[in-house]
Amino acid sequence: MDALSVPAVEDVAWLRLDEPSAVGGARRAVEQLATQLGAAEVRAAEIGLAVTEIASNVHRHGGGGALLVRAVRDVDTAEVEVVAVDSGPGIADLGAALRDRSSTAGTLGIGMGAIVRMARSVEIATTPERGTVLVAGFDLQRRRPQEPVSRSFDAAGITRALAGEEVCGDAYATRSHGRGFSLMVADGSGHGPLAASASSAAVRTFLDPDRAAEPAADVLGRVHGALSGTRGAAVAIAEVDPEAETVRFAGIGNIAGAVLSAGGKRSMVSLGGVAGFRSPKIRTFEYAYPSGAVVVLHSDGVRSRWSEADVRGLVGRAPILLAATLLRDAGIRHDDACVLVGRAAP
């Protein structure tokens, strides 16, 4: 299995859903992306219809929120993915909401059941008085669901740029190797294109296929060297060895890491410094990785004082649900933000 053992994801646009007109903007954004990725006009319109219903629900019944439009590319496929988040009352009866012909007053009336049929995949996490996260993936030909691709691990990340910036200075990457898999988050110093350039250099170095077998500390050392001449970045790498039930963690700067399991949240230690400047101290710390656990990395655009209770019920579900929930509840609006969640395949 090569370094790109999970699909490549591009966070295209975050759209606020606080005004009625924003719903139409969400529809146009997903239709444009679907067309760019190769969808026929009819399929692009169908995706737009489904996303209009999703966005309408967020605006009218979630008290407003946001929608992230993403392009997801695998080896020979592509799809449109949307992540809708709100902090509203939650969905009281999710089962009823997912049944055909069930639509809340004021929406298009096509119902969540129809959205599930239009999409390749739909994941929903809803908590009373805390809100709802919905993730829907739409393939370009509306094919029947296919057997999932066998992977050694499951991971998902999400980014959000500082308000007013067009690009996010934070980035993430994942890869597999002989011992298991590794996760990396990089937070380019400052904001905007120069910060994004630094974090992109970290990603390219981390994904170097010729160095996949290197331990986390050695990879972090190479990232430090590659960032010379850039603004620099905070960078952390978590190397997960499921067979040994161990996570080896090495970090420079304020990237937070944690292992979430039935036993709660165990935070991991990152040392101070800036990758790309001076010669930072690089040290590897080892932590237990129990069966069924997940590893979470995030930049300082997400407050680190969250607990296992804040994401209860999400550890065993799709990693994107946990990542989006943390960004919604602990994200800082005046900074770039990034959350990456990964776990070994069952």
Backbone torsions as a table, in degrees:
resi	resn	phi	psi	omega
1	MET	NA	135.9	-175.3
2	ASP	-87.8	-178.1	-175.5
3	ALA	-63.0	-35.1	-177.4
4	LEU	-89.6	63.7	-174.3
5	SER	-87.4	4.9	167.1
6	VAL	-128.5	155.8	-177.8
7	PRO	-59.4	152.2	175.6
8	ALA	-82.6	131.4	-175.5
9	VAL	-120.3	133.9	174.8
10	GLU	-117.6	118.2	174.6
11	ASP	-78.0	103.3	-171.3
12	VAL	-79.2	-47.2	-176.1
13	ALA	-162.0	137.7	168.6
14	TRP	-96.2	130.8	-178.4
15	LEU	-123.5	123.6	174.9
16	ARG	-73.6	141.9	-178.9
17	LEU	-118.5	48.2	-177.2
18	ASP	-96.5	-9.0	-179.9
19	GLU	-129.1	148.5	179.9
20	PRO	-55.4	-36.5	-178.5
21	SER	-65.1	-21.1	-178.3
22	ALA	-67.8	-24.3	-179.9
23	VAL	-64.7	-44.3	176.8
24	GLY	-63.6	-35.8	176.8
25	GLY	-63.5	-37.3	178.0
26	ALA	-65.6	-42.9	178.5
27	ARG	-60.7	-46.7	-178.7
28	ARG	-63.2	-38.1	-178.2
29	ALA	-64.9	-43.2	-178.3
30	VAL	-74.0	-34.5	177.1
31	GLU	-65.1	-41.1	178.3
32	GLN	-63.1	-44.2	-180.0
33	LEU	-65.5	-43.4	179.3
34	ALA	-58.6	-41.8	178.4
35	THR	-65.1	-43.2	178.6
36	GLN	-60.7	-34.3	-178.8
37	LEU	-81.1	-9.8	174.9
38	GLY	115.3	8.8	179.3
39	ALA	-73.2	145.5	174.0
40	ALA	-69.4	162.0	-175.7
41	GLU	-58.3	-41.8	-178.2
42	VAL	-65.0	-42.6	-179.4
43	ARG	-68.7	-39.1	177.8
44	ALA	-61.3	-39.9	178.8
45	ALA	-67.3	-37.1	178.5
46	GLU	-64.2	-43.5	176.6
47	ILE	-62.1	-41.8	178.3
48	GLY	-60.7	-39.1	178.3
49	LEU	-63.4	-45.1	179.7
50	ALA	-63.0	-43.0	-178.5
51	VAL	-70.2	-31.1	174.9
52	THR	-61.2	-42.1	177.5
53	GLU	-64.0	-43.8	179.3
54	ILE	-61.3	-48.5	-178.0
55	ALA	-65.2	-37.1	178.2
56	SER	-62.5	-41.2	178.3
57	ASN	-62.7	-42.4	180.0
58	VAL	-63.3	-45.4	-177.5
59	HIS	-66.8	-47.9	-171.9
60	ARG	-82.6	-37.2	-170.3
61	HIS	-117.0	-10.5	175.5
62	GLY	-100.8	3.6	-179.5
63	GLY	73.9	21.5	-174.2
64	GLY	89.9	163.5	-177.7
65	GLY	173.9	-143.7	-177.5
66	ALA	-149.2	157.2	178.8
67	LEU	-130.5	127.1	175.0
68	LEU	-101.9	126.5	177.0
69	VAL	-101.0	127.8	-174.7
70	ARG	-131.1	147.8	170.2
71	ALA	-104.6	126.9	-178.1
72	VAL	-117.2	119.8	-177.6
73	ARG	-121.1	126.4	174.0
74	ASP	-107.5	-167.5	-174.1
75	VAL	-56.3	-48.1	-177.1
76	ASP	-132.8	18.6	179.5
77	THR	-136.8	164.7	174.3
78	ALA	-147.1	154.9	176.4
79	GLU	-153.9	163.5	172.9
80	VAL	-95.6	132.6	176.2
81	GLU	-124.5	140.3	174.5
82	VAL	-123.3	142.3	175.4
83	VAL	-121.4	113.1	-179.7
84	ALA	-106.3	130.5	-178.9
85	VAL	-131.4	142.0	172.1
86	ASP	-147.8	165.5	179.4
87	SER	-116.8	34.9	-176.6
88	GLY	-84.1	-156.4	-174.7
89	PRO	-76.3	-8.2	-176.0
90	GLY	84.4	172.2	179.3
91	ILE	-98.8	115.3	-173.5
92	ALA	-64.7	-41.5	-177.9
93	ASP	-131.2	89.9	-176.2
94	LEU	-64.9	-38.0	179.4
95	GLY	-59.0	-43.6	178.6
96	ALA	-66.4	-39.6	-178.8
97	ALA	-62.6	-29.7	-176.6
98	LEU	-86.9	-8.4	178.7
99	ARG	-75.9	146.8	178.4
100	ASP	-56.6	148.6	178.3
101	ARG	67.4	9.0	176.8
102	SER	-99.3	113.4	179.2
103	SER	-141.2	138.5	-179.5
104	THR	-75.5	145.4	-177.4
105	ALA	-54.1	137.5	175.8
106	GLY	97.8	-9.2	177.4
107	THR	-97.5	-172.6	-175.0
108	LEU	-67.7	-23.7	-179.7
109	GLY	92.2	3.3	179.8
110	ILE	-79.2	-20.9	174.4
111	GLY	83.3	151.5	178.4
112	MET	-66.2	-30.7	178.1
113	GLY	-60.4	-40.0	177.6
114	ALA	-67.4	-36.8	177.5
115	ILE	-62.5	-41.2	178.0
116	VAL	-60.0	-38.8	179.4
117	ARG	-71.2	-34.2	-179.9
118	MET	-72.1	-27.7	-174.2
119	ALA	-93.2	155.4	171.9
120	ARG	-74.3	-34.4	-179.4
121	SER	-152.1	146.5	174.9
122	VAL	-139.5	130.0	175.6
123	GLU	-126.3	134.3	-178.8
124	ILE	-133.6	132.4	171.4
125	ALA	-123.9	123.0	-177.7
126	THR	-135.2	137.1	-178.0
127	THR	-131.6	128.9	-179.8
128	PRO	-53.8	130.7	177.1
129	GLU	66.5	5.0	177.4
130	ARG	-118.6	-21.3	174.4
131	GLY	117.2	-171.8	-173.0
132	THR	-134.6	142.1	169.9
133	VAL	-120.1	126.9	177.7
134	LEU	-124.8	132.3	177.1
135	VAL	-124.8	122.1	-179.8
136	ALA	-128.1	131.1	176.9
137	GLY	-109.5	130.9	-178.1
138	PHE	-119.1	115.5	175.4
139	ASP	-76.3	168.2	-169.5
140	LEU	-86.3	-15.6	-178.6
141	GLN	-116.8	2.5	-174.5
142	ARG	50.5	54.1	175.6
143	ARG	-78.6	163.4	174.6
144	ARG	-66.5	149.2	179.1
145	PRO	-55.1	134.0	-179.6
146	GLN	-101.1	164.1	175.9
147	GLU	-59.8	135.6	-179.6
148	PRO	-62.5	144.8	177.9
149	VAL	-69.9	134.6	179.7
150	SER	-73.9	123.1	179.6
151	ARG	-132.0	154.2	-179.6
152	SER	-78.3	-16.1	178.9
153	PHE	-154.7	164.8	179.4
154	ASP	-124.7	129.1	-177.6
155	ALA	-148.5	152.7	176.1
156	ALA	-153.1	141.0	176.8
157	GLY	-126.1	164.9	179.4
158	ILE	-149.1	140.8	179.8
159	THR	-129.2	156.3	174.9
160	ARG	-147.8	125.4	-178.8
161	ALA	-76.8	153.9	170.7
162	LEU	-52.9	138.8	179.4
163	ALA	-54.1	129.5	-179.1
164	GLY	97.4	-13.2	177.8
165	GLU	-97.0	144.5	180.0
166	GLU	-87.1	-23.1	179.5
167	VAL	-126.8	152.5	179.0
168	CYS	-94.5	134.3	178.7
169	GLY	-82.4	-3.2	176.4
170	ASP	-99.4	151.3	178.6
171	ALA	-151.7	163.9	179.3
172	TYR	-142.8	163.9	176.6
173	ALA	-157.8	156.9	178.2
174	THR	-136.4	156.1	175.2
175	ARG	-159.6	156.2	174.4
176	SER	-101.6	160.2	176.1
177	HIS	-155.5	179.4	-174.2
178	GLY	-60.4	-28.0	-178.0
179	ARG	-90.0	-14.9	-177.0
180	GLY	154.2	-114.0	-179.9
181	PHE	-151.2	161.3	179.7
182	SER	-129.4	148.3	177.3
183	LEU	-122.7	143.8	176.9
184	MET	-138.3	138.4	170.4
185	VAL	-124.7	135.5	177.3
186	ALA	-126.8	135.1	178.7
187	ASP	-119.4	98.5	180.0
188	GLY	-61.3	139.3	-177.9
189	SER	-61.3	132.4	-178.5
190	GLY	80.2	-147.8	-176.7
191	HIS	-142.1	171.1	173.5
192	GLY	82.0	-165.4	-173.2
193	PRO	-58.6	-38.1	-178.5
194	LEU	-69.9	-37.0	174.8
195	ALA	-65.9	-41.7	178.4
196	ALA	-63.7	-35.4	178.4
197	SER	-63.4	-40.7	179.3
198	ALA	-66.4	-45.9	-179.2
199	SER	-67.5	-33.5	176.3
200	SER	-64.8	-37.4	176.6
201	ALA	-63.9	-37.1	177.3
202	ALA	-64.3	-41.9	179.3
203	VAL	-62.8	-46.3	-179.0
204	ARG	-59.9	-41.4	-179.1
205	THR	-68.7	-43.1	179.2
206	PHE	-59.5	-36.9	-175.5
207	LEU	-88.5	4.9	179.5
208	ASP	-53.6	113.0	-174.7
209	PRO	-65.9	-20.3	-178.8
210	ASP	-79.6	-8.9	-176.2
211	ARG	-121.4	23.0	-173.9
212	ALA	-62.4	-28.6	-175.5
213	ALA	-83.5	-7.0	-176.7
214	GLU	-69.4	145.2	176.2
215	PRO	-69.6	164.1	-172.9
216	ALA	-56.0	-44.0	-176.8
217	ALA	-63.5	-38.6	179.0
218	ASP	-68.0	-40.8	177.7
219	VAL	-63.2	-42.0	179.2
220	LEU	-63.3	-36.8	176.3
221	GLY	-63.3	-39.5	177.5
222	ARG	-67.8	-38.1	176.5
223	VAL	-61.1	-43.2	178.0
224	HIS	-56.1	-45.7	179.6
225	GLY	-65.3	-39.1	-178.3
226	ALA	-68.1	-24.1	-177.7
227	LEU	-87.7	-0.8	175.2
228	SER	-61.8	130.9	-177.3
229	GLY	94.0	-8.4	173.6
230	THR	-101.9	-175.6	175.1
231	ARG	-68.6	-15.6	-175.3
232	GLY	85.6	173.2	-176.1
233	ALA	-161.0	156.6	163.6
234	ALA	-83.8	132.6	-175.2
235	VAL	-140.6	138.9	174.2
236	ALA	-140.2	145.7	179.7
237	ILE	-128.6	131.1	174.2
238	ALA	-113.4	118.4	178.6
239	GLU	-102.2	114.1	-173.8
240	VAL	-102.2	125.8	178.9
241	ASP	-117.0	90.7	-175.1
242	PRO	-61.6	-36.5	-178.2
243	GLU	-65.5	-40.2	178.3
244	ALA	-85.0	-3.5	-178.4
245	GLU	53.4	48.8	-175.4
246	THR	-137.1	144.0	168.1
247	VAL	-116.3	127.1	174.7
248	ARG	-105.3	123.4	-170.3
249	PHE	-122.9	131.0	176.7
250	ALA	-136.0	129.0	-177.4
251	GLY	-144.0	148.0	173.3
252	ILE	-122.3	115.7	179.2
253	GLY	93.7	-171.3	-168.3
254	ASN	-91.7	61.0	167.4
255	ILE	-99.1	125.6	-179.1
256	ALA	-89.7	143.3	177.0
257	GLY	-135.3	147.8	179.6
258	ALA	-153.9	150.4	170.7
259	VAL	-106.8	124.5	178.7
260	LEU	-108.7	127.7	179.8
261	SER	-148.4	-175.2	177.6
262	ALA	-60.1	-23.3	179.8
263	GLY	-83.7	-0.7	179.1
264	GLY	110.8	-156.9	-177.2
265	LYS	-104.8	127.6	175.6
266	ARG	-117.0	110.7	-179.3
267	SER	-75.0	149.2	-179.9
268	MET	-111.6	156.6	-170.4
269	VAL	-100.7	126.1	172.3
270	SER	-114.4	135.6	-178.5
271	LEU	-85.2	157.3	-177.7
272	GLY	-70.2	162.8	177.4
273	GLY	131.2	-178.1	177.3
274	VAL	-134.9	119.7	177.6
275	ALA	-64.3	131.1	-177.7
276	GLY	103.8	-12.0	179.4
277	PHE	-125.4	134.7	-179.6
278	ARG	53.6	-165.0	-179.8
279	SER	-114.4	96.4	-175.0
280	PRO	-72.8	157.6	174.4
281	LYS	-78.1	126.9	178.5
282	ILE	-117.4	122.4	-178.4
283	ARG	-139.4	142.5	179.5
284	THR	-100.8	131.9	175.2
285	PHE	-113.8	141.6	-179.2
286	GLU	-108.9	141.0	-179.8
287	TYR	-136.5	154.0	177.4
288	ALA	-70.4	141.1	176.3
289	TYR	-125.2	86.9	-177.7
290	PRO	-67.0	159.1	176.3
291	SER	-57.7	134.0	179.3
292	GLY	86.2	-1.7	-178.6
293	ALA	-77.3	162.1	172.3
294	VAL	-125.1	154.1	175.6
295	VAL	-109.8	133.6	-179.7
296	VAL	-120.5	127.6	171.3
297	LEU	-120.7	142.5	174.0
298	HIS	-154.5	156.0	179.2
299	SER	-79.9	177.5	-179.3
300	ASP	-79.2	5.8	168.8
301	GLY	-76.9	-0.6	175.0
302	VAL	-124.6	126.8	179.3
303	ARG	-63.0	137.6	-175.6
304	SER	-87.2	-6.0	-175.8
305	ARG	-87.9	39.0	172.5
306	TRP	-94.1	159.9	-176.9
307	SER	-124.6	170.6	178.0
308	GLU	-58.9	-33.0	-179.8
309	ALA	-63.1	-27.8	-178.2
310	ASP	-70.3	-20.3	-179.4
311	VAL	-126.0	25.0	-177.6
312	ARG	-58.5	136.2	-179.8
313	GLY	89.2	-6.2	-176.5
314	LEU	-103.9	-11.7	-175.3
315	VAL	-60.7	-38.0	-177.9
316	GLY	-92.2	5.6	-178.1
317	ARG	-103.7	-173.8	-177.3
318	ALA	-57.4	129.7	-177.8
319	PRO	-54.2	-31.0	-178.0
320	ILE	-64.5	-31.0	178.5
321	LEU	-65.1	-42.6	178.4
322	LEU	-67.3	-43.3	-179.4
323	ALA	-62.3	-45.0	-178.6
324	ALA	-68.6	-35.5	178.1
325	THR	-64.8	-43.9	177.8
326	LEU	-63.5	-41.3	179.4
327	LEU	-64.3	-40.8	178.8
328	ARG	-63.5	-47.0	-170.0
329	ASP	-88.5	-28.0	-175.4
330	ALA	-120.4	-0.4	-178.9
331	GLY	-69.3	148.0	179.4
332	ILE	-104.7	124.6	-174.6
333	ARG	-71.1	-25.1	-176.5
334	HIS	-95.8	30.1	177.5
335	ASP	-154.6	154.7	167.6
336	ASP	-60.7	151.0	-179.0
337	ALA	-142.0	148.3	179.6
338	CYS	-151.2	135.8	174.3
339	VAL	-130.9	134.7	177.3
340	LEU	-130.1	130.4	-178.4
341	VAL	-127.0	133.0	179.1
342	GLY	-144.3	153.2	178.3
343	ARG	-153.1	157.8	176.0
344	ALA	-69.7	147.9	177.6
345	ALA	-64.9	144.1	180.0
346	PRO	-59.7	NA	NA
